[in-house]
Amino acid sequence: MRVLKFGGTSVADRAAIERLAGIVRREAEADRARSGSRPGLVVVVSALAGVTDQLLAIADLARRNEADQALAVLASLRDRHHEAASLIGGGDATSGLREGIDAQFHALAAAVRAVALLREVSPRSLDTMAATGELLSSRIVAAALAASDLRTRWADPRTLIVTDESFTCAVPLLAETAVRIPSALAAPFEAGEIVVTGGYVGASARGVTTTLGRGGSDYSASIIGGALGADEIQIWTDVDGMLTADPRVHPAPRVVPHLSFAEAAELAYFGAKVLHPKTIQPALSRGIPVRILNSRRPEASGTLITARPDRSAAPVTALACKRHVTVVDVTSTRMLEAYGFLRRLFEVFERHQTSVDVVTTSEVSVSVTIDDRRRLEAITRDLSSFAEVSVEDSMALIGIVGDNLPADPATFARIVSALVRTPLKLVSQAASRRNVTVVLPEPQLAAAVAALHDEFFGAVPAGVGADAVVGGSRAEAARS
């Protein structure tokens, strides 16, 4: 049994839809051959590329009482979904699909008018609007598979994933979901049908629509795979797998063939865009392998993520980076040989709901990095009540990740030596010793990544770009 997750670019045009159907057919046949029985496949689909952002923008326009503009954008979105549906063709597979699209957008238009009238959009209303993208794209994919003579059943994601009511970033209730999903999918599996559903979307125990936050479609696939005890979870994107560096920063990263769950979590946390940090948690808890694959090149082997690290691998597995990082320096002689100071400091960040990435301390100072500046002014004001505070923005962060980092004490020296020409603001090594993190001025990021990549993965051959190395363009990688 496998769970296959596809991004919005997988239904971008007729060729993409045909590739998706071909991949699903191949996996269904392989599953049948392995099990000797009917296939048990679940296909999880993201919204069409860019649709969720547009839906959120529509809600904001309505809130600002710009209803006419909001409705115009909504009409263009409706036309885009009708165009995607038209790529499938006619017949029984698409009967009712156009009517379903119109019904969804009719409901959205009513919601836009209501928001414009009140000039307020609640988080609950925002989730109802944002969920439309996945609900429609999954219906389109289900119809496309049925048109390709694959026995398919659409499942409403709100009947599968149970969450709390933390709207716009709901927390899945995994115990309840683990009961709900096998029960809901037993009938289609028994009938030999492939189940298609939308990612990102769930519902509370009261049946109220919720969303899981950005990156939630990958998370949905992992939750469903965990609940079903899947053999494998596949994340189909438009690059060949996890890469040794961000292709938007370094011209020629390599594909990483194997990662441990711990390495993947570190890379995702520190900015790797192919996999969302939350994705692997349900898979990890059940020991289910996750494979990242390229829907444009389905023959490529991709990246396999498993629980067990490869102890024969090199000390550094990959590099990840974040731009637009802010460093907050807090200095006070009151923290010298005192207790309670750090608790008071971090309570400020907790109170303003701002997460911290990197922390370093000395006798009288603490430095932290954040990438969410929305509450920085309030944080600075509260910290200034008991310490001196300075802020540096336009910084960047590089995470150097590898399970085997502790195996060779010389690795840390190699990292520092490679960055000898780079002005480093902070250097930190996690307690697990699985990553070394450096913070530096953002203008120095590309040169620093290049120096580290040359040190641990070899120099880029002259004239070789990302397309030749990873089988996909940097523009494609940026969308993932």
RODO-2510 file (C-alpha; in nm, 4 decimals, decimal comma):
residues 480
     n   res          X          Y          Z
     1     m     0,0000     0,0000     0,0000
     2     r     0,1388     0,3362    -0,1019
     3     v     0,0447     0,7003    -0,0676
     4     l     0,1357     0,9266    -0,3612
     5     k     0,1311     1,3033    -0,3168
     6     f     0,1336     1,5328    -0,6219
     7     g     0,1890     1,9092    -0,6290
     8     g    -0,0144     2,1624    -0,8235
     9     t     0,2200     2,1569    -1,1249
    10     s     0,1179     1,7942    -1,1835
    11     v    -0,2139     1,9138    -1,3295
    12     a    -0,0758     2,2223    -1,5066
    13     d    -0,1470     2,0987    -1,8603
    14     r    -0,2513     1,7926    -2,0584
    15     a     0,1012     1,6488    -2,0620
    16     a     0,1292     1,6857    -1,6843
    17     i    -0,2076     1,5144    -1,6295
    18     e    -0,1047     1,2302    -1,8594
    19     r     0,2232     1,1887    -1,6688
    20     l     0,0344     1,1800    -1,3393
    21     a    -0,2050     0,9140    -1,4703
    22     g     0,0877     0,7105    -1,6036
    23     i     0,2663     0,7234    -1,2682
    24     v    -0,0468     0,6171    -1,0796
    25     r    -0,1112     0,3328    -1,3244
    26     r     0,2470     0,2093    -1,2895
    27     e     0,2311     0,2200    -0,9093
    28     a    -0,1062     0,0437    -0,9041
    29     e     0,0273    -0,2370    -1,1240
    30     a     0,3419    -0,2678    -0,9122
    31     d     0,1329    -0,2781    -0,5956
    32     r    -0,0875    -0,5496    -0,7401
    33     a     0,2168    -0,7521    -0,8452
    34     r     0,3722    -0,7244    -0,4990
    35     s     0,0628    -0,8059    -0,2985
    36     g    -0,1108    -1,0442    -0,5360
    37     s    -0,4334    -0,8604    -0,4615
    38     r    -0,6146    -0,5419    -0,5526
    39     p    -0,4069    -0,2257    -0,5257
    40     g    -0,4321    -0,0041    -0,2190
    41     l    -0,3297     0,3393    -0,3413
    42     v    -0,4122     0,6843    -0,2088
    43     v    -0,3372     0,9896    -0,4244
    44     v    -0,3106     1,3190    -0,2342
    45     v    -0,3248     1,6383    -0,4409
    46     s    -0,2251     1,9987    -0,3745
    47     a    -0,4189     2,2924    -0,5134
    48     l    -0,3272     2,4070    -0,8638
    49     a    -0,0043     2,6059    -0,8475
    50     g    -0,0560     2,9460    -0,6857
    51     v    -0,4272     2,8986    -0,6142
    52     t    -0,4055     2,9023    -0,2339
    53     d    -0,2170     3,2332    -0,2424
    54     q    -0,4821     3,3757    -0,4735
    55     l    -0,7659     3,2605    -0,2494
    56     l    -0,6030     3,4266     0,0507
    57     a    -0,5523     3,7425    -0,1546
    58     i    -0,9213     3,7369    -0,2531
    59     a    -1,0181     3,7201     0,1147
    60     d    -0,7944     4,0169     0,1895
    61     l    -0,9425     4,2197    -0,0963
    62     a    -1,2909     4,1472     0,0341
    63     r    -1,1881     4,2486     0,3851
    64     r    -1,0740     4,5828     0,2453
    65     n    -1,4188     4,6218     0,0814
    66     e    -1,2716     4,5776    -0,2684
    67     a    -1,5428     4,3275    -0,3571
    68     d    -1,5460     4,3958    -0,7319
    69     q    -1,1742     4,3253    -0,7638
    70     a    -1,2043     4,0167    -0,5418
    71     l    -1,4880     3,8799    -0,7567
    72     a    -1,2885     3,9487    -1,0759
    73     v    -0,9934     3,7434    -0,9438
    74     l    -1,2390     3,4754    -0,8349
    75     a    -1,3844     3,4593    -1,1860
    76     s    -1,0374     3,4104    -1,3342
    77     l    -0,9759     3,1270    -1,0900
    78     r    -1,3032     2,9636    -1,1873
    79     d    -1,2046     2,9846    -1,5540
    80     r    -0,8657     2,8314    -1,4746
    81     h    -1,0280     2,5313    -1,3061
    82     h    -1,2693     2,4878    -1,5948
    83     e    -0,9718     2,4949    -1,8319
    84     a    -0,7988     2,2222    -1,6277
    85     a    -1,1177     2,0147    -1,6337
    86     s    -1,1461     2,0576    -2,0120
    87     l    -0,8058     1,8910    -2,0556
    88     i    -0,9571     1,5638    -1,9384
    89     g    -1,2148     1,5376    -2,2145
    90     g    -1,5788     1,4364    -2,1905
    91     g    -1,7588     1,1186    -2,0945
    92     d    -1,8804     0,9772    -1,7663
    93     a    -1,5521     1,0556    -1,5922
    94     t    -1,6149     1,4294    -1,6088
    95     s    -1,9922     1,4317    -1,5668
    96     g    -2,0797     1,6641    -1,2853
    97     l    -1,7266     1,8039    -1,2600
    98     r    -1,8105     2,1365    -1,4231
    99     e    -2,1243     2,1721    -1,2146
   100     g    -1,9178     2,1000    -0,9024
   101     i    -1,6651     2,3691    -0,9951
   102     d    -1,9433     2,6225    -1,0501
   103     a    -2,1058     2,5313    -0,7192
   104     q    -1,7815     2,5806    -0,5281
   105     f    -1,7197     2,9201    -0,6849
   106     h    -2,0792     3,0275    -0,6316
   107     a    -2,0322     2,9574    -0,2600
   108     l    -1,7003     3,1444    -0,2636
   109     a    -1,8616     3,4471    -0,4285
   110     a    -2,1249     3,4564    -0,1540
   111     a    -1,8493     3,4392     0,1074
   112     v    -1,6618     3,7255    -0,0608
   113     r    -1,9729     3,9470    -0,0513
   114     a    -2,0295     3,8648     0,3148
   115     v    -1,6700     3,9470     0,4070
   116     a    -1,6874     4,2739     0,2104
   117     l    -2,0056     4,3702     0,3919
   118     l    -1,8606     4,3009     0,7367
   119     r    -1,5081     4,4154     0,6432
   120     e    -1,3805     4,1304     0,8551
   121     v    -1,2671     3,7761     0,7800
   122     s    -1,2455     3,5298     1,0652
   123     p    -0,9826     3,2526     1,0693
   124     r    -1,2677     3,0037     1,0350
   125     s    -1,3965     3,1783     0,7207
   126     l    -1,0442     3,2006     0,5836
   127     d    -1,0041     2,8234     0,6148
   128     t    -1,3330     2,7621     0,4363
   129     m    -1,2147     2,9761     0,1452
   130     a    -0,8556     2,8450     0,1357
   131     a    -0,9690     2,4807     0,1353
   132     t    -1,1401     2,5255    -0,2012
   133     g    -0,8161     2,4822    -0,3976
   134     e    -0,7473     2,1277    -0,2803
   135     l    -1,1126     2,0248    -0,2899
   136     l    -1,1327     2,1196    -0,6585
   137     s    -0,7901     1,9993    -0,7755
   138     s    -0,8453     1,6562    -0,6210
   139     r    -1,1834     1,6275    -0,7946
   140     i    -1,0146     1,7140    -1,1251
   141     v    -0,7417     1,4514    -1,0707
   142     a    -0,9989     1,1876    -0,9727
   143     a    -1,1861     1,2553    -1,2975
   144     a    -0,8604     1,2421    -1,4974
   145     l    -0,7704     0,9020    -1,3533
   146     a    -1,1193     0,7695    -1,4198
   147     a    -1,0940     0,8965    -1,7784
   148     s    -0,7721     0,6924    -1,8055
   149     d    -0,9715     0,3767    -1,7189
   150     l    -0,8439     0,3597    -1,3618
   151     r    -1,1051     0,2680    -1,1007
   152     t    -1,1089     0,5740    -0,8807
   153     r    -1,3054     0,7175    -0,5924
   154     w    -1,2795     1,0742    -0,4615
   155     a    -1,2692     1,1119    -0,0829
   156     d    -1,3448     1,4426     0,0846
   157     p    -1,0388     1,5188     0,3024
   158     r    -1,2724     1,6633     0,5662
   159     t    -1,4004     1,3106     0,6270
   160     l    -1,0470     1,1740     0,6772
   161     i    -0,8291     1,4061     0,8883
   162     v    -0,9640     1,5164     1,2265
   163     t    -0,8124     1,8333     1,3715
   164     d    -0,8587     2,0796     1,6513
   165     e    -1,0083     2,4212     1,5750
   166     s    -0,6851     2,6199     1,5517
   167     f    -0,8008     2,7673     1,2234
   168     t    -0,5423     2,8408     0,9497
   169     c    -0,2904     2,6095     1,1202
   170     a    -0,4958     2,3288     1,2686
   171     v    -0,3318     2,0500     1,4667
   172     p    -0,4296     1,6979     1,3520
   173     l    -0,5767     1,4755     1,6211
   174     l    -0,3752     1,1714     1,5243
   175     a    -0,5474     0,9149     1,7481
   176     e    -0,8928     1,0021     1,6110
   177     t    -0,7576     1,0255     1,2564
   178     a    -0,5916     0,6836     1,2835
   179     v    -0,9375     0,5367     1,3484
   180     r    -1,1232     0,7478     1,0929
   181     i    -0,9041     0,6883     0,7847
   182     p    -0,8943     0,3048     0,7719
   183     s    -1,2681     0,2941     0,8322
   184     a    -1,3451     0,5522     0,5630
   185     l    -1,1201     0,3884     0,3014
   186     a    -1,2053     0,0234     0,3663
   187     a    -1,4868     0,0154     0,1081
   188     p    -1,2949     0,1669    -0,1859
   189     f    -0,9954    -0,0537    -0,1138
   190     e    -1,2194    -0,3594    -0,1018
   191     a    -1,3665    -0,2551    -0,4364
   192     g    -1,0171    -0,2228    -0,5854
   193     e    -1,0462     0,1537    -0,6280
   194     i    -0,7726     0,4141    -0,6130
   195     v    -0,8618     0,6838    -0,3595
   196     v    -0,7990     1,0482    -0,4525
   197     t    -0,8204     1,3227    -0,1924
   198     g    -0,7000     1,6753    -0,1290
   199     g    -0,4127     1,7644     0,0988
   200     y    -0,3909     2,0599     0,3395
   201     v    -0,7572     2,0254     0,4412
   202     g    -0,9253     1,8593     0,7383
   203     a    -1,2191     1,9161     0,9692
   204     s    -1,2743     1,9441     1,3413
   205     a    -1,4696     1,6851     1,5362
   206     r    -1,7752     1,9097     1,4828
   207     g    -1,7216     1,8922     1,1065
   208     v    -1,5929     2,2486     1,0646
   209     t    -1,3470     2,2906     0,7753
   210     t    -0,9856     2,3525     0,8801
   211     t    -0,6473     2,3773     0,7084
   212     l    -0,3106     2,2471     0,8263
   213     g    -0,0962     2,5510     0,7405
   214     r     0,1447     2,5999     0,4548
   215     g     0,3087     2,2796     0,3353
   216     g     0,0033     2,0960     0,4623
   217     s    -0,0460     1,8755     0,1556
   218     d     0,2773     1,6853     0,2206
   219     y     0,1724     1,6640     0,5855
   220     s    -0,1663     1,5181     0,4834
   221     a     0,0063     1,2478     0,2802
   222     s     0,2217     1,1527     0,5766
   223     i    -0,0764     1,1470     0,8138
   224     i    -0,2748     0,9240     0,5781
   225     g     0,0240     0,6966     0,5207
   226     g     0,0807     0,6673     0,8948
   227     a    -0,2850     0,5875     0,9640
   228     l    -0,2853     0,3140     0,6982
   229     g     0,0577     0,1708     0,7849
   230     a     0,1651     0,2307     0,4240
   231     d     0,4677     0,0575     0,2734
   232     e     0,5911     0,3890     0,1337
   233     i     0,4933     0,7540     0,1015
   234     q     0,5922     0,9181    -0,2260
   235     i     0,6223     1,2952    -0,2660
   236     w     0,6086     1,3744    -0,6390
   237     t     0,7509     1,7176    -0,7148
   238     d     0,9411     1,8774    -1,0046
   239     v     1,3008     1,8144    -0,8988
   240     d     1,4836     1,4832    -0,8735
   241     g     1,4913     1,4694    -0,4933
   242     m     1,6581     1,6369    -0,1981
   243     l     1,9652     1,8253    -0,3139
   244     t     2,3058     1,8926    -0,1648
   245     a     2,2291     2,2675    -0,1807
   246     d     1,9532     2,5080    -0,2763
   247     p     1,9675     2,5411    -0,6596
   248     r     1,8607     2,9052    -0,6288
   249     v     2,1836     2,9730    -0,4386
   250     h     2,4319     2,7224    -0,5840
   251     p     2,4518     2,6533    -0,9599
   252     a     2,4981     2,2760    -0,9545
   253     p     2,3790     2,0794    -0,6511
   254     r     2,3733     1,6997    -0,6538
   255     v     2,0846     1,4692    -0,5708
   256     v     2,1147     1,3037    -0,2306
   257     p     2,0141     0,9381    -0,2868
   258     h     1,9508     0,8511     0,0793
   259     l     1,8691     1,0451     0,3946
   260     s     1,7738     0,9494     0,7455
   261     f     1,4567     1,0942     0,8938
   262     a     1,6710     1,2997     1,1309
   263     e     1,8756     1,4498     0,8463
   264     a     1,5620     1,5256     0,6436
   265     a     1,4038     1,6997     0,9419
   266     e     1,7135     1,9161     0,9936
   267     l     1,7339     2,0101     0,6258
   268     a     1,3635     2,0921     0,6065
   269     y     1,3807     2,3007     0,9227
   270     f     1,6775     2,4964     0,7950
   271     g     1,5172     2,5848     0,4642
   272     a     1,5206     2,2908     0,2184
   273     k     1,2077     2,3597     0,0095
   274     v     1,1394     2,0157    -0,1332
   275     l     1,0016     1,8777     0,1952
   276     h     0,8018     2,0568     0,4629
   277     p     0,9408     2,0128     0,8181
   278     k     0,6172     1,8607     0,9521
   279     t     0,5855     1,6071     0,6706
   280     i     0,7957     1,3290     0,8089
   281     q     0,6646     1,3234     1,1673
   282     p     0,3776     1,0731     1,1162
   283     a     0,5956     0,8643     0,8839
   284     l     0,8767     0,8623     1,1387
   285     s     0,6464     0,7454     1,4168
   286     r     0,5481     0,4427     1,2065
   287     g     0,8860     0,3838     1,0407
   288     i     0,7411     0,4366     0,6909
   289     p     0,9938     0,5261     0,4182
   290     v     0,9382     0,8532     0,2311
   291     r     1,0595     0,8832    -0,1274
   292     i     1,0923     1,2163    -0,3120
   293     l     1,0489     1,1808    -0,6886
   294     n     1,0268     1,3964    -1,0004
   295     s     0,6939     1,3748    -1,1867
   296     r     0,8676     1,5167    -1,4958
   297     r     1,1291     1,2391    -1,4839
   298     p     0,9536     0,9406    -1,3209
   299     e     1,2387     0,7104    -1,4214
   300     a     1,4789     0,8900    -1,1814
   301     s     1,5344     0,7079    -0,8514
   302     g     1,4872     1,0183    -0,6346
   303     t     1,5737     1,0412    -0,2669
   304     l     1,4768     0,7729    -0,0158
   305     i     1,4270     0,8789     0,3460
   306     t     1,4371     0,6033     0,6082
   307     a     1,4720     0,5710     0,9829
   308     r     1,8230     0,4245     0,9716
   309     p     2,1208     0,6458     0,8851
   310     d     2,3853     0,5337     0,6376
   311     r     2,6943     0,5024     0,8578
   312     s     2,9169     0,4552     0,5535
   313     a     2,8196     0,7938     0,4076
   314     a     3,0323     1,1077     0,4060
   315     p     3,0208     1,3308     0,7151
   316     v     2,8156     1,6040     0,5425
   317     t     2,5001     1,4970     0,3623
   318     a     2,3670     1,8324     0,2419
   319     l     2,3492     2,2064     0,3000
   320     a     2,0352     2,4099     0,3618
   321     c     1,9942     2,7830     0,3970
   322     k     1,7534     3,0555     0,4969
   323     r     1,7529     3,4145     0,3775
   324     h     1,5956     3,7155     0,5500
   325     v     1,7167     3,6154     0,8953
   326     t     1,7308     3,8672     1,1810
   327     v     1,9769     3,8431     1,4700
   328     v     1,8680     3,9786     1,8093
   329     d     2,1526     4,0392     2,0573
   330     v     2,0548     4,0704     2,4247
   331     t     2,3206     4,1894     2,6710
   332     s     2,2954     4,2320     3,0485
   333     t     2,5386     4,1972     3,3356
   334     r     2,2398     4,0796     3,5407
   335     m     2,2578     3,7365     3,3757
   336     l     2,6083     3,6719     3,5156
   337     e     2,5796     3,3846     3,7660
   338     a     2,2061     3,4479     3,7878
   339     y     1,9176     3,2102     3,7406
   340     g     1,5868     3,2894     3,5727
   341     f     1,7305     3,5311     3,3160
   342     l     1,6974     3,2959     3,0188
   343     r     1,3445     3,2009     3,1222
   344     r     1,2497     3,5679     3,1280
   345     l     1,4139     3,6263     2,7899
   346     f     1,2438     3,3388     2,6107
   347     e     0,9085     3,4185     2,7673
   348     v     0,9165     3,7375     2,5580
   349     f     0,9434     3,5378     2,2341
   350     e     0,6734     3,2991     2,3542
   351     r     0,4407     3,5853     2,4449
   352     h     0,4786     3,7291     2,0947
   353     q     0,4455     3,3878     1,9261
   354     t     0,7805     3,4109     1,7502
   355     s     0,9989     3,1038     1,7121
   356     v     1,3754     3,1117     1,7498
   357     d     1,6091     2,9190     1,5177
   358     v     1,9621     2,9563     1,6584
   359     v     2,0755     3,0442     2,0116
   360     t     2,4269     3,1241     2,1324
   361     t     2,5258     3,2483     2,4775
   362     s     2,8249     3,4020     2,6536
   363     e     2,8744     3,5223     3,0092
   364     v     2,6629     3,8346     2,9694
   365     s     2,4888     3,8073     2,6319
   366     v     2,2501     3,5913     2,4337
   367     s     2,2102     3,6010     2,0568
   368     v     1,9128     3,4475     1,8783
   369     t     1,7921     3,4377     1,5192
   370     i     1,4346     3,4746     1,3970
   371     d     1,2858     3,4768     1,0480
   372     d     0,9482     3,6272     1,1399
   373     r     0,9843     4,0019     1,1939
   374     r     0,6145     4,0835     1,2330
   375     r     0,6385     4,1283     1,6109
   376     l     1,0017     4,2399     1,6275
   377     e     0,9221     4,5918     1,7485
   378     a     0,7185     4,4605     2,0426
   379     i     0,9819     4,1953     2,1223
   380     t     1,2575     4,4575     2,1253
   381     r     1,0523     4,6852     2,3494
   382     d     0,9845     4,4069     2,6032
   383     l     1,3458     4,2858     2,6054
   384     s     1,4697     4,6418     2,6534
   385     s     1,2904     4,6586     2,9878
   386     f     1,5591     4,4377     3,1436
   387     a     1,8549     4,4297     2,8982
   388     e     2,0317     4,6116     2,6179
   389     v     1,9076     4,4992     2,2768
   390     s     2,0519     4,5341     1,9283
   391     v     1,9130     4,3989     1,6018
   392     e     2,0858     4,3037     1,2771
   393     d     1,8764     4,2224     0,9758
   394     s     1,9688     4,1131     0,6211
   395     m     2,1394     3,8054     0,7597
   396     a     2,1327     3,4458     0,6354
   397     l     2,1696     3,1034     0,7896
   398     i     2,3400     2,7894     0,6571
   399     g     2,2784     2,4481     0,8093
   400     i     2,5526     2,1905     0,7420
   401     v     2,3801     1,8577     0,8039
   402     g     2,4960     1,4988     0,8332
   403     d     2,4382     1,2028     1,0640
   404     n     2,8107     1,1259     1,0421
   405     l     2,9307     1,4731     1,1443
   406     p     3,0442     1,3467     1,4887
   407     a     3,2397     1,0576     1,3355
   408     d     3,5287     1,2739     1,2190
   409     p     3,6485     1,5533     1,4500
   410     a     3,8192     1,7187     1,1529
   411     t     3,4849     1,7981     0,9882
   412     f     3,4217     2,1043     1,2045
   413     a     3,7675     2,2342     1,1204
   414     r     3,6973     2,1823     0,7493
   415     i     3,3751     2,3857     0,7819
   416     v     3,5511     2,6759     0,9503
   417     s     3,8437     2,6623     0,7073
   418     a     3,6108     2,6700     0,4068
   419     l     3,4540     2,9868     0,5476
   420     v     3,7798     3,1583     0,6375
   421     r     3,6963     3,4528     0,4070
   422     t     3,3383     3,4833     0,5350
   423     p     3,2465     3,7163     0,8250
   424     l     3,0515     3,4860     1,0573
   425     k     2,8076     3,6335     1,3065
   426     l     2,7154     3,3125     1,4915
   427     v     2,8311     2,9490     1,4898
   428     s     2,6326     2,6780     1,6653
   429     q     2,6389     2,2998     1,6863
   430     a     2,3278     2,1161     1,8025
   431     a     2,3338     1,8771     2,0967
   432     s     2,2769     1,5890     1,8542
   433     r     2,5914     1,7053     1,6699
   434     r     2,4020     1,6312     1,3491
   435     n     2,4305     1,9860     1,2221
   436     v     2,6530     2,2902     1,2388
   437     t     2,4771     2,6209     1,1834
   438     v     2,6447     2,9441     1,0775
   439     v     2,4864     3,2888     1,0526
   440     l     2,6386     3,5427     0,8156
   441     p     2,5497     3,8573     0,6175
   442     e     2,3051     3,7675     0,3421
   443     p     2,5207     3,9170     0,0617
   444     q     2,7859     3,6564     0,1532
   445     l     2,5460     3,3602     0,1304
   446     a     2,6146     3,2401    -0,2247
   447     a     2,9922     3,2546    -0,1829
   448     a     2,9756     3,0722     0,1505
   449     v     2,7523     2,7959     0,0123
   450     a     2,9844     2,7577    -0,2877
   451     a     3,2890     2,7265    -0,0608
   452     l     3,1215     2,4629     0,1573
   453     h     2,9870     2,2718    -0,1428
   454     d     3,3309     2,2653    -0,3052
   455     e     3,4843     2,1401     0,0212
   456     f     3,2419     1,8532     0,0816
   457     f     3,0979     1,7644    -0,2601
   458     g     3,3623     1,8792    -0,5073
   459     a     3,3942     2,1835    -0,7287
   460     v     3,1406     2,2514    -1,0027
   461     p     3,2844     2,1620    -1,3452
   462     a     3,3183     2,4602    -1,5794
   463     g     3,0034     2,5192    -1,7828
   464     v     2,7893     2,2783    -1,5808
   465     g     2,4606     2,4170    -1,4447
   466     a     2,1822     2,2877    -1,2246
   467     d     1,9863     2,1416    -1,5187
   468     a     2,2658     1,8974    -1,5992
   469     v     2,3177     1,7879    -1,2405
   470     v     1,9695     1,7485    -1,0932
   471     g     1,7499     1,7000    -1,3977
   472     g     1,5397     2,0105    -1,3365
   473     s     1,5696     2,3842    -1,3650
   474     r     1,6322     2,6253    -1,0812
   475     a     1,2975     2,7841    -1,1572
   476     e     1,1255     2,4485    -1,1071
   477     a     1,3083     2,3964    -0,7783
   478     a     1,1982     2,7363    -0,6583
   479     r     0,8326     2,6416    -0,7020
   480     s     0,8580     2,3248    -0,4928
***
